[in-house]
Amino acid sequence: MRHEVKLKRALSATNFASFPETARRVVSNLPSELLADLTSRQIGIVLNALFSAHQQGQEVACRAISDVGAVWDS
């Protein structure tokens, strides 16, 4: 990977760095065009924003499932 050092630095500043599978999946959603233009600090901010959006989406899905009385084992 061309920007491996930059990504490593960015991930170390995220809220989810201790979860490697989550980190891999969040990074996979980062547009590659941004890697060249952003600093590692900026990439970390974007990664945290993506992760936060994912968490918010999960909360909405859990509430929707609970509203219909279903059981969801995540």
C-alpha positions, 0 to 999 in steps of 0.5 A: 500500500502506498500510504501505509505509514500515513494510515498507520499514524491516522489509525493510532489516533482513532477511537477504534484502533484496538479493533483491527477488523473494524479498522480494516473495514472503515479504512476500506471505505475511505476514498483512495484519492484522499490519502494523497491529499490529506495529512495523517491527522486529517485522515484520522478525523475522517476515519473517526467520522466514518466510524461514528456514522456507522455506529449511529446507523447501528443504533437506528437499526437496533431501535427499528428492530426493537420497535417491531419486537424482533430480537437481533443478536449482533 
